[in-house]
Amino acid sequence: MFISNAYAAATPATDFTSFLPLIVIFVLFFFMIIRPQMKQAKAQRNMIAALQKGDEVVTGGGIVGKVTKVTDSFVSVEIAPNTEITVQKHAIQSALPKGTIKSL
């Protein structure tokens, strides 16, 4: 008398509308996170592939220098007169415009 009967809920319909929120979330996730990251990785790969002697670069550790030699997987960077270091190509973070080192 005091407690009402509890009946099982009707089974939900498994049609397109039940999956719509998941599809919308995936599309938003793709366009806001995955796609920009893929574009940035592609630009980084192109920059590393285009490295040549005389380019001014910044390494991942923040060292600024001029490229003196490029091999398959390593780059020699002159950080001071008569001072060169050898780093992996993937350690190069960005390429700088010509003349940046002189303005520092």
Secondary structure by P-SEA (a helix, b strand, c coil): ccccbbbbccccccccccaaaaaaaaaaaaacccaaaaaaaaaaaaaaaacccccccccccbbbbbbccccccbbbbbccccbbbbbccccccccccccccccc
